Amino acid sequence: MTSTSPNGSLACVGIGITLGSHISPLARSHIEKAEVVFTAVSDGIVELWLKEMNPDVRSLQPYYAEGKPRPQTYREMVEAMMTEVRAGKRVCGVFYGHPGVFAWAPHRAIKVAREEGYAAHMEPGISSEDCLYADLGIDPGKVGCQHFDTTQFMLFRRNVDPSAWLILWQVGLAGEQTGRRFATGPAYRQVLVDVLLRDYPADHEVTIYRAVTLPLQAPRMERLTISRLPEADLTMSDTLAVPPGRELQIDPEIQMRLSALDLAPALD
């Protein structure tokens, strides 16, 4: 525990995806009771909504800049929150969706706060993944579901199971390695197509998905074949949902062992 600011604390909360519809009572309580609220959301309407709950709302968006490395931006966001925590204040960081899903700054801020002896808590929220299951009618328990960041999926050889759903996040950033861009172009998506063709046919139908942030909007659910991905209009908010390309395959040896165990009690 630091000797100068023992009472500082940090809560990173998720407000869900759709404005006003997804926030939990606990997340709202953290926002209302905080002395300082930092928000990483990029929508002015959301900021005004947060100011109805707490008068001291500070945007983290100014830390972004064209050509500036995103890791540097995220480190500065963490430092901004921790400066107030070290000053002995109750700090709340507000993030879209779930603060622990595709969000480096909340995880890092909580780690730093705890290492320095401050109370730190992450309050979950409804993420784009939750919205995807609802909007596309996917039950991840039916045949399984594998999730990857799109660029990581491209850069590393992953053992893809074509009998399960494949969900690729931030597909608009496919192949982005510089940390400075917020979108990549058709040539990068063609590389993604080539990677997908290792396990799926070119005419396999996929869905570009984007959850709604305002109640009157409709989710993006655009269906197209894998071969047409390079020509699609994509942003970093878009997700690619790839349905199974083949049936589940039974493992006969394991099935026999389990069947034998089922019969064992009857033999006792």
N, C-alpha and C positions, 0 to 999 in steps of 0.2 A: 504494500500500500504506500502510495506517495505521501510524504509528510505535509506538502503544501495544499493539496486539494483532495482530501479523503472522501468528500461527499459527491464527487462527480460520478456520473453514470451515463451509459449509452444504451439505447434501444433502437435496433434497426427493424422497421416494420414494413410489411407489404400491404398495399391498399387494393390489391387485386388488379384486374385488367379494365373492367368496365366502371367508369366513374360513378361513385356513390353506391353501387350495387354490391360490391364484393368486400368492402371493408368490414372487419370483425369488430365486435365491441372492445376487445383487448387492444387492437391496433389504435382504435379511436381514443381510448383512454390514455395510451402512451403519448399520442399527439397532444391531447388536451392538457396533460399534466407536465409536459416538458417545458423547460425554461427557454430552450432554443430548438427550433425545428429546421433541419436541413432537408431539402428535397431534390432528388435527381430527376424528377419528371420534367418533360420538355413541353408540357401543355400549360399555357397560361390560365386556362379555365380550371385545371386541377389546382394550380397554385392559389387561385382566388378561393376555391373551395376549402383548401387547407387553412387559409387565413381566417375562415369563419370558426375554425376550431382552436386556432392559436395565433395571436397577433404577431409573433416573432418567427416568421417563416423566411428562410434564406435559401435561394436557389443555388444549386451546384452547377447549373448549366454553363455559367460564364467560364468555367475551367476548361471547357471544350474550345478548340480553336482549329481552324483549317491548317492542315499540315503538322499539327502538334501530335506527338505520339500518345495514343490512348493510355498506355500504362502510366505515363507521367501525369495525365489528367486524373486518373484514378488515385494515384498516390497523393496528389494535392487535395482531392476530396476527403481522403482519410485524415490528412493532417488538419484540414479545416474543422472537421468534427472533433478530432482529438484535442485541438487547442481549447475548445470550449469545455470539454470534459475535464481537462487538466485545470481549468479555471474553477472547478468545483460545481459545474452546472449539470442539470439533468438535460441530456441531449437526446433528441429523437431524429433518426435518419429515416426518411420516407422514400420508398422505392416502388416502382410498378410491380405488379404481380407478386411473386414470392421473392423476398430480399436475398434468398440464398440460391436462386436459380439464375444462372448466367449473369451474375453480378459479383464482380471481384471486390469492389470497395467495401460492401457490408461485412463480408467474411474477414477481410483484412482489418477493418476498424475494430471489430469485436475481438479479434486475436490480440491486437496491440493493446486495447483497453484492459483485457484480462491479464496480459503479461505485466502491465503497469499497476495492477492491483485494483482496478475499478470494476464495479458491477457492470456487466454487459449482457444483453439479451437479444435474441432474434425472434421476432414474432412472425410466423408464417402467413402467407396470403395465397389467394387463388392465382395460379400461374397460367401462362398461355397453354401449358400442357393440359391443365384441367379443362380449359375451354375447348381445346382441340378434341379431347375425348367426347365431350358433350356435343359439339357441333358436327363432328364427322361420324359420330355413332360408333366409336371404337371402344371395345372392352379390352384393355391390355392383358387381361388374364385369360382371354380365349385362346390365342395362339402365341402370345408373348409380344413384347415390344422392346426394340433396341433404339437408344437415343445417342446421337453424336452431334457435336459441333461440326458444321459442314467442312470447314477448313481442316480441322483435325482429322476428320474422316478421309479427306483427300490425301493428306500428308503421310498418314501412317496406315500400314496394312492392317485392317481390322478383319476379324473373322465374322463375316456377315452371314446371318441365317436367313435365307430367302423365304423360309416358311413362316417367319414372324414379320410384324410391321417394322419398318425402318423409318425413324423420324430424324430428319436433318434440320438443325436449328440454324438461324441466321444465314439462310441460303443466299441472300443478296450479297453476303460478304464472302462467297465461295472463293477460296484460294488467296484470301488476303493475309499477307505475312508481314507487311510493313508496320502495322499498328497505327497508320496515319490516315487510312481511307475509310469511308463509310459505305462504299459500294464497289463492286467489281463488275466487269463487263462480260459480253457474250463469250469471248475467248476463254475466260476463266471458267465459265459455266460449261463450256465444251469439254474442258478437262474433267469436270465433275461427271458429265455424261459418260466419258470414257471409263471412269472408275466404276460407275453404276453398271455399265455394260459387262463388267466381269461377272455379275451375278443375275442380271435381268435382261430381257430382250428389249430392243430399241422401241418397240411399240407397247411396252408395258405402261399402263395408265397410272399416273401419280396425281397428287393434289397439292396445289400451292394454297397454304392456309395462313390467314391472318385474323386474330381475334379482334373483337370490337372494343374500342375504348370509350365510346359514348353510347348511351342506351338506345338511341334511335338509328344507329348504324346497323349494317348487316355484315356478318363475317365474310371474308374472302375465302371462297372454296372453288378454286379454278382447276378444272381437270384438263390434263394434257398428257401426251406421251413423253417418255424420257427424252426422245430424240428432239423434241421441240423446246426443251429447257433453255438453250442459248438465246432464243428469241423472246423469252418471257420478260415482262417488266417486273423486276424484283427489288425489294428493299431489305434492310437488315431486320425488319420486323416480320418478314415472311418465313414460314416454315414449310419444309417439303415432307409430305407424308407419302411413303411408298408402301402400298399394300403387299401382302405376301405374293410371291411369284410361283410358289409350288406348295403342295400339300405337306402336312406334317408326316414325317417318316418314323415308323415304329422301330424301336430297338428290340429285336426278337429275344436276345439273350436276357436283357433286363426284364422284359415282359414275362419270360418264363420263370425267372427267379422270384418276381413278385407274386406270380400265380401260385408258385410252390409255397410261399409263405402264407397265402390266403388259405391253403388247404391244410397247413400244418396243424392248427388247433383240432381239426376233425380227426387227426390221426392219433392224438394223445389219449 
